[in-house]
Amino acid sequence: MKKSGFFIITLIFYFIISCNNFVFPEETIKDYSKSVRESPVEDVLMPEQKDTEKTDTLSQAEQLFQEEAKWLFEEAEAKVAIATKRDTTVMKAPSIVSVITGQEIKNMGYRTFSDFLRTIPGYEILKRGVYGTVIPAVRGIESDNRIRVMLNGHFVNNPYLGESFQNFDDFPLENIEKIEIIRGPGSALYGENAFMGAINIITKDAHDINGVKVTSGYGSFDTMEGNIIFGEKFKEVSVTGMLHYTETNGYEESINNDFVTTLDNSFSSFGFPKASDAPGSPDDWRRKYIMNLKANYKDFYFEGFYLNKNRGGYLGIQDALTNETNIENNYVFTEIKYKKEFSDMFTIIPRIYYDQFDDNFFVESLPEDTTLPFDTNRDGVYETFYTYADGLIGNGIYSQKIAGAEIPVDIRLFDGNVFTMGMEFRWLYQTNIQYNANFNPLSYEPLDSLQGFSDTYPNLKETTRKIWSAYLQDVWDITETINLTLGLRFDEYSDFGSEVSPRVGVTWEFMENATIKSLYGRAFRAPNFREMYLANQPAAHGNESLDPETIDTYEIGLHYNYNISKCAVQSGINYFYNDIEDLISLRSTGLGYNKYDNYGDAYIHGIEFESQINIAKNNYLFMNYTFQDPNDESGKNLPFVAKHKGNFGVNVQPWKYINTNLSTFVSGKRYREEGDSRNDLPSYALLNFSLITKDFWKTMEIQGTVSNLLDKDYDDPGSIYVSDDLPRPGRTFFVGMSYAF
């Protein structure tokens, strides 16, 4: 961690010096042009240019500086639509928002969506032992199903778990134009799951690509990637798309003990052979295909998306090393949208969509020859022992289908006021429930082979959920410097009732380029299908009487754009307070099984600071720091998250053919869950380096990335059965090459 700090302090010092040496616009394009006209022409000419006409050179110099100035102002006045469903500047948006461009993501060298999220204030990325799913912890709490994720505005969370990271944690970044993020509640506009925030991944349009770009690469763990993006405009028709393939063996660091190790140690005296595969490597392989197509003709828009993902079970649901699990996820959606403007007063954007999630979980939860004890008489004495010669295997298959329609309308009542109202209907159907196992689902008695229990003991209930929604929003520029946003959404669920989500936001530009935001919002997380409809499991039951989780969030933020010498600086500091009620968790009933229930509340407050210093295009320093204090209703720290975290980095383009990026992520210690007596996980820092060489031969680019450059040992929290936790990768590399046609 000290080495990382030394690197960053050195780079910050370099940039401070650079701010006084770089020629960079100070205030406005006019000022920049004036400074050029008042300077000797020779100061801006290369030696071979000094014989050309000074007037031509002056014009070129002015144009150069104007382009740099334009870039600066575009950065400072970046547009974001996620906060109000309409383009507005980040400074004026009635939410705490982040906008990261595809170029910035590329510069950092990140390969996947979840890797990139670690750079956002308040975000940390964890890997679970259960199936190895990567999830975000946001503002102090695990948030895989508390974040609404959208692809070009289309909601992609699955109904079974209520989350998107099962499919999108390793979503590729090559086709991304920008990512917009709300840090805070978003249910007043978006409804379910916009609890701790909302994310919209916006892919490139035809004019961004204008041809075909092919990318391939190879990295650690035999990781191979291939990607094709294309975009073309034919008169009034625009078409863009992506084809992607990824394959990896995954991280293979040894895990010394698991749940079966505990069983072996407990029952070896009874004469049962040891069955644990520990020490051994988790089953972390993955293979993924993605196809995405967007098209528009005049006012009509179409998007289609298909994803197929196969992966191993990592440690699975029993925290046990196995090697036969194969989890297959298929996801497809289509959406058709129409946008019509009637004069300058009225805009309507109706859309219809269809989604389908098909999942096949073939899970070996315990390895071959594992023996389990049972207290069948419930007298506190284990009198029955079952040995599973082929391991404990279950195969669950199910589908969720979604059909929906939304009609939003914008009405401009008068100058500076836009009133939005909308209605949405979503129909969700959980069907095609199939379940096979090599044990009796109720007694756990071993069977000679896989047998079907789809009719007698299905592991999920077939169900339908209907959601009716209506929302209102009024965005009003009260004065030139004060903006008021009022919002309200009503959601009626057929299976658990209704929720009302209000919001109020006031932004005040109290001085030039400085804005204060005062925000309040209420959001909810709907119980997912697993939590409500899990059935016929001896260890875990669903609960159809669940209430949704709710959160009330209060935020105040100060955002400021200013110049230091010849550097442009964008900074912000935010305070947030979250009051969370009716958290859903799997808890013991005292009757020999666990059940999902609303078990408690949580209270989280914190401060987020972020700043970016821009010297010239692709030459900038960025940093952010988050302090958060998450507590449950008894005042204990919420598990698995750190109170302190931050990112520091610098991007330097010393030559038009080369771009370099050095960044570090720093995390404080992370806390254990209740009942775990182990020491808290220690703090750690990860240093990453990326190098891009471009345009040296036609349109070819080569990018190399080294992650965890200093080979830092660190872990993600594992269960008490994995005493040494889940080791995370040391130094890794990835090298990619692309060519545009």
C-alpha positions, -999 to +999 in steps of 0.1 A: +000+000+000+029+023+007+044+017-027+011+026-044+009+058-023+044+068-034+035+063-071+004+085-068+020+112-047+048+115-073+022+117-102+002+144-083+033+164-079+041+160-116+007+173-125+009+203-102+041+213-119+025+206-153-004+230-146+021+258-147+039+246-179+012+233-202-003+258-226-040+254-219-071+276-222-079+295-191-115+307-192-133+310-225-126+302-261-124+339-268-097+343-242-077+314-257-079+329-292-068+363-278-038+348-261-028+331-293-031+363-313-010+382-287+018+356-287+047+355-312+037+332-340+071+314-337+061+302-302+034+279-316+052+267-348+073+236-354+106+245-371+095+231-404+064+254-403+082+287-398+084+294-435+047+292-441+024+322-440+019+335-405-018+341-411-024+304-420-004+294-390-023+317-367-056+303-380-043+267-373-032+276-338-065+292-330-083+262-343-061+239-322-068+259-290-105+262-298-107+224-301-090+220-267-113+246-252-144+229-267-133+196-252-129+212-218-164+228-219-179+195-231-163+178-201-175+204-177-210+206-192-214+168-198-251+159-204-268+132-184-303+118-190-306+092-162-316+117-135-347+131-153-351+110-185-341+142-203-307+156-212-294+180-185-260+190-173-243+171-144-243+203-124-280+208-128-292+172-126-313+166-094-293+136-084-257+128-074-245+114-108-214+102-125-208+102-162-179+081-175-171+082-212-160+051-232-127+068-238-120+072-201-129+035-195-106+025-223-078+045-210-079+028-177-076-006-194-106-023-177-121-052-195-154-057-178-183-037-164-178-048-128-140-040-129-148-004-140-174+001-113-148+000-086-136+035-097-170+051-089-173+069-055-190+047-029-186+015-050-167-016-041-166-050-059-169-083-041-168-119-053-191-144-036-183-180-029-218-189-041-213-195-079-185-169-079-209-140-088-193-106-087-214-080-069-211-044-060-213-030-024-227+005-027-227+032+000-221+006+027-243-023+018-242-053-007-263-041-036-264-067-064-302-066-063-304-030-050-291-015-082-312-010-113-291-017-144-302-006-179-288-011-213-297+019-235-326+025-211-338-011-210-341-027-176-320-059-175-324-072-139-337-107-138-369-115-117-355-146-101-328-129-081-337-093-088-302-085-100-282-081-132-246-090-123-251-127-129-253-118-166-236-084-168-207-085-143-183-093-172-201-073-198-175-060-224-167-024-227-156-020-263-190-009-276-198+016-247-202+053-255-207+063-219-221+050-186-244+072-165-248+064-128-272+077-101-257+074-067-289+074-046-325+064-050-342+063-084-375+047-078-395+079-083-386+075-120-378+038-125-396+019-098-382-014-085-346-021-077-334+016-081-327+014-044-291+024-039-288+037-074-294+032-111-269+026-140-275+031-177-250+016-201-252+035-234-237+019-264-223+036-295-244+048-324-236+045-362-218+079-363-195+068-334-184+037-353-188+045-390-176+011-402-163-021-385-139-025-356-124-059-348-107-066-314-091-097-300-069-103-270-053-128-246-046-126-209-039-144-176-058-177-169-059-185-206-084-157-211-094-151-248-116-125-262-130-116-296-152-086-303-167-070-334-186-037-334-201-022-365-221+008-374-233+024-406-259+049-418-278+043-450-298+075-458-325+075-431-316+041-416-289+036-390-276+002-379-251-006-351-242-038-334-218-060-315-207-096-315-186-107-285-170-139-272-151-145-240-135-176-225-114-180-194-102-207-170-106-183-141-084-177-111-069-209-097-054-200-064-057-228-038-083-229-011-071-248+019-104-259+035-141-259+028-174-271+043-166-307+035-133-304+054-153-296+085-175-327+079-144-348+074-129-336+106-161-342+125-171-377+112-138-394+103-139-411+137-171-428+126-151-446+099-163-425+069-136-417+043-126-381+038-143-365+008-131-329+006-113-317-025-095-291-004-068-280-008-078-272-043-088-245-068-124-232-071-143-240-103-141-205-118-142-211-156-165-190-178-176-188-215-198-161-229-214-150-262-232-117-267-250-102-297-265-067-297-283-049-326-297-014-327-315+002-357-335+033-362-355+046-392-368+082-388-387+082-355-387+044-350-361+026-329-354-011-325-330-030-302-323-067-299-300-084-274-289-120-268-266-134-242-254-169-235-232-176-205-218-208-191-197-210-159-185-232-131-199-232-096-168-216-079-176-228-043-214-233-049-242-230-024-225-253+002-191-237+003-175-269-011-150-275-039-165-295-067-158-298-104-190-308-122-212-277-119-224-261-151-246-230-149-261-218-181-278-185-184-296-173-216-311-139-218-328-122-248-348-089-251-363-069-279-376-034-277-394-011-302-397+026-295-413+056-313-405+092-306-428+119-318-426+157-312-456+179-317-443+215-321-421+225-292-447+218-265-454+181-266-432+149-269-443+113-266-420+083-266-441+050-263-423+017-263-430-020-260-406-047-250-402-084-243-376-102-222-369-138-215-345-154-190-338-191-194-316-206-167-302-241-163-284-248-129-267-282-130-251-280-095-228-305-078-231-289-043-210-316-025-182-338-040-182-375-045-184-397-013-195-369+009-213-381+041-240-359+058-255-365+092-292-361+100-312-358+131-344-373+118-360-376+152-351-340+161-339-351+195-305-334+192-287-366+182-274-375+147-286-410+141-287-412+103-258-408+079-261-406+041-232-410+018-234-396-018-212-417-040-216-394-070-218-362-050-249-342-041-264-331-074-294-310-082-306-296-116-330-267-116-344-253-149-367-223-151-377-194-173-390-159-166-408-140-194-416-103-193-438-083-216-443-046-211-453-013-224-446+023-213-459+057-225-440+087-212-451+122-222-432+155-219-452+187-218-435+221-219-459+242-200-438+274-203-402+285-207-381+267-181-407+241-172-411+205-184-438+183-169-434+146-175-461+119-169-460+083-178-477+049-174-461+015-175-474-021-174-452-052-169-463-088-170-439-113-155-444-150-158-422-177-141-427-209-159-410-241-173-401-252-138-381-284-139-362-301-111-340-332-111-318-345-082-299-376-071-315-373-036-350-369-022-357-332-019-375-335+014-354-362+033-320-359+015-320-397+011-296-407-017-309-420-050-291-442-076-293-416-103-309-382-112-347-384-110-373-359-119-393-341-092-408-314-114-444-325-107-440-337-071-414-314-055-406-285-078-380-262-063-399-231-074-435-222-077-449-212-111-462-177-107-473-145-124-466-109-113-484-079-128-471-044-122-491-013-130-471+020-126-478+057-130-453+085-125-452+123-126-423+147-127-421+185-128-387+201-137-389+238-132-362+265-136-376+289-110-348+314-118-318+313-140-298+298-110-325+278-091-340+246-104-367+225-086-376+189-094-406+172-080-414+136-087-438+108-076-443+073-088-470+047-078-464+010-084-491-017-078-479-053-076-503-082-079-484-104-054-475-081-025-492-047-028-483-011-037-454+013-032-452+051-035-419+067-043-415+105-040-385+127-047-376+164-042-345+180-056-333+216-055-302+228-074-288+263-068-260+278-088-251+302-059-220+315-078-206+310-113-197+274-119-207+264-084-239+245-075-254+232-043-278+203-045-304+194-018-321+161-024-346+137-009-359+105-024-377+073-013-370+040-031-379+003-027-366-031-036-393-056-046-389-092-032-375-113-059-391-146-071-365-167-052-373-150-019-410-154-023-415-186-042-386-210-033-402-243-024-396-279-013-361-273+000-353-288+034-328-260+042-345-229+028-381-217+022-396-187+004-420-164+020-450-150+001-458-126+029-426-105+024-428-067+023-405-048+000-373-032+014-376+006+016-351+034+019-353+072+026-322+091+014-312+126+022-283+142+003-266+175+000-238+181-025-215+209-036-201+208-072-176+233-086-158+238-119-128+261-117-093+268-130-060+266-112-033+284-131-038+267-165-055+236-154-093+230-154-106+213-123-140+196-117-148+188-080-176+177-059-184+167-023-216+150-011-231+140+021-257+112+022-279+096+049-298+064+042-326+051+065-334+015+054-363-006+066-375-042+062-343-057+049-348-092+035-326-120+045-325-158+049-328-165+087-332-195+109-367-204+120-356-226+148-375-255+132-346-270+113-348-248+082-342-212+071-368-188+057-367-155+039-381-127+061-380-089+067-355-091+096-344-055+104-333-020+095-300-002+087-287+033+089-259+046+067-243+080+064-212+091+046-193+116+025-181+113-010-154+135-026-142+135-062-121+157-084-106+156-119-078+179-130-077+184-168-045+197-185-052+188-221-073+162-239-063+127-225-040+144-199-057+144-166-056+134-130-086+119-111-093+110-075-122+102-052-126+092-016-156+078+002-162+076+040-193+056+050-206+044+083-231+015+078-249+002+109-277-022+116-305-012+140-284-023+170-255-001+160-232-029+147-212-025+115-228-040+084-207-069+071-183-071+041-179-034+034-152-009+043-157+025+059-129+041+038-122+036+001-108+057-027-094+059-062-064+079-075-050+079-110-034+098-138-037+096-176-009+109-197-007+111-235+029+121-241+027+115-278-003+112-301+006+076-307+008+066-270-015+068-240-006+057-205-028+053-174-018+045-138-045+041-112-049+026-077-079+015-057-076+017-019-099-001+006-100+001+043-106-030+065-139-048+059-161-062+087-173-097+095-209-107+097-225-114+131-213-147+146-180-147+127-152-144+153-123-140+128-104-108+125-118-082+101-103-083+066-073-059+064-070-029+042-054-032+007-045-012-024-044-023-060-022-005-086-031-009-123-012+002-154-024+005-190-005+014-222-022+021-255-003+025-288-025+037-316-026+050-352+011+041-357+000+019-386-033+029-402-061+023-376-044-005-356-043-002-318-025-024-292-034-021-256-017-038-227-030-038-191-013-051-159-037-053-130-025-055-094+009-043-106+026-048-073+012-083-068-007-075-036-022-104-017-058-097-007-090-116-002-128-113-004-148-124+026-156-161+027-179-181+049-167-195+083-161-228+065-135-211+043-113-199+071-087-182+048-114-164+029-115-162-010-081-153-025-082-127-052-058-126-082-023-113-079-005-096-108-024-103-141-021-091-176-042-087-208-030-077-242-055-067-270-053-056-306-079-038-327-083-027-362-110-005-377-122-008-413 
